[in-house]
Amino acid sequence: MVLLFIGSVVQAQISDEWTELQKVLKDCTGHYSGVNNNVATSGLPVISFCCSNPKSRDSSEVTVKNVTTIPEWFRDSKFGMFIHWGPYSVLGGEWNGKQIEQGDIAEWIMERFHIPLKEYRKVAATFNPVKFNAREWVAVAKNAGMKYIIITSKHHDGFAMFDSKVSDYNIVDYTPFKRDPLKELSEACREAGIKFCVYYSHREDWENPYAYGNTWDFDSSQSSLDTMNYPVLFRKYLDEKAIPQLKELLTNYGPIGIVWFDRGMYTQEQGMEFANLVHTLQPGCLVNGRVGHYDKELLGDYQSLTDNGMPVGGIEEAWETPQTLNDTWGYSKFDKNWKSSSDIIRRMVTIVSKGGNYLLNVGPTGEGVIPAPSINILKDVGEWMHKNSESIYGTSPSPFPTDFPWGFCTRRGELLYLHVFEWPGDRVLKLKGLKNSIVNAFMLTDKEKKIQVSRDKDGQLMISLPESRPDPVNSVVVLQITGPPDIDPLVIHQTGNEQVVLDYLTASTSGKAEKRFNRKGESEQFHISKMEGPEDIIKWHVNISTPGIYEVFITYAAIPGWENCSYKVSAGKEILTGIVRSTQGWYEYKTEKLGQMRLSEKGETLIRLYPEHQLDHYLMYFRSLQLNLVK
Ligand code: FHN
């Protein structure tokens, strides 16, 4: 195996690295075999299972159980600040008179222009953010209503923004600044009651010859996103830089709320080493969902959506979406495409009403200043939060099965917060489906003044809004109801004899079944899984307008090892039995015909899907059922 990669790495361009590389090649075989031993003894519960042929499984079929329950602080916070800051901030999107493209992300400038490491190092050596003031940054976040801060401790450029003994390519040893901004920020956060968290690029590192990414300086760099070119060399990067630096972060900066990994990992086992290290050194610290392989089961404690991702429906596991204020993460002097304050407030509410956290980015300059447009937007958000944050912090997602034309809903026990983005012209806010009686109704900003609520003949609530709109962006109506929300389920109406599609958006779940995010694919990132027994049910209320015989098709993914498990699809007394087949991957969705089903009654029927027996693994990654009328 060693011989296989000697040919291409002998051209390594930097001579001292070449000498180093030769040393590695000498002892690499023993070193690499040690990796698997580490994994086997890692202490994380690794559970793998199947219905058919246990011996044929490989590591791609490992199912990972996360070790941490989501702490209250994360569930309740809802709003955090992301900070992308490093030597790229000095360049601000410009290198040798060339600008990064409009809409591009400036922290990638080294890669975009293939800036030689030698040259980039010179930029890093000038990094002197004399205007950096940790307390000021923390105050900006706190005044905006943010509850946690995640800062890039090392982005893909490989430069450590902290005092690292592992590599002198860090802000203390390599720059005239000499200060450790992570230490200062961690202390300022603690003083202000803000959770301090770090971002760490664990696979990609353009300064290290063996990590992923820098192919313009190093022939030995890992260049494939899907397979490691040089596993032994990558191991060396992990052992000599990434893992020791992570240890430094976890031991030198007090309690850390989250370690936010990025760009995934080659193998789940390597991802687990990182997650495991975090949980061992700081058991309460969360690990985000980008720590493991992107195309496999979630590894990490919660899901990080794709960048700037807004889910189309609610997700039922803990999640967060990282988003930008303009187009870039790292500072760019050219990017003026700022979102409006109202857009940011409405995004936050939308995300929270669907159960997520909003991680909003700022990209400070090379001098250590958060750009004025960011400050102004965050000030506006802070003003709205100052009056309305009760409808955000600690709330649970909207209990309603669909979105409203006028805005979104969040909930705290028996209080429903109706976030009105579109103020109705007739000042009557209509709310369908809520069956509870209403004890009280008022605007959040004027709690003493009761507002009138009545029902129309169909039972729809008619909420009489005040004459003047309290907030031009989002005015919050509070409904106090009796008991937990009692809401009509969503009914899918068939028109004529058209196909009925039953999917993630229109389903409701019970037992362990959950609506989930996956990273694979841009447009189809959602599915339902975690069904392990007959109590874990996916269901739909469907109104059939054309009774008859329907052909039923199912779209799902299942990994090898899950095949031959049976499941039921029922509609009243009609029951079909399906047998899971392997689709060869976690997100390799396939459609197959399940059989025929008679839906003989016109009107509403409940369609359910569930495993027939108790399993020791998920049934499938479910995507949709399609019902086609035959006759
Ligand atoms: O490549 C990075 C990018 O620079 C930025 O850090 C974002 C933030 O989520 N993450 C990666 C791309 O997904």
Boltz pocket constraint, residues with backbone or C-beta under 6 A from the ligand:
constraints:
  - pocket:
      binder: B
      contacts: [[A, 84], [A, 105], [A, 107], [A, 108], [A, 262], [A, 263], [A, 307], [A, 322], [A, 329]]
      max_distance: 6.0
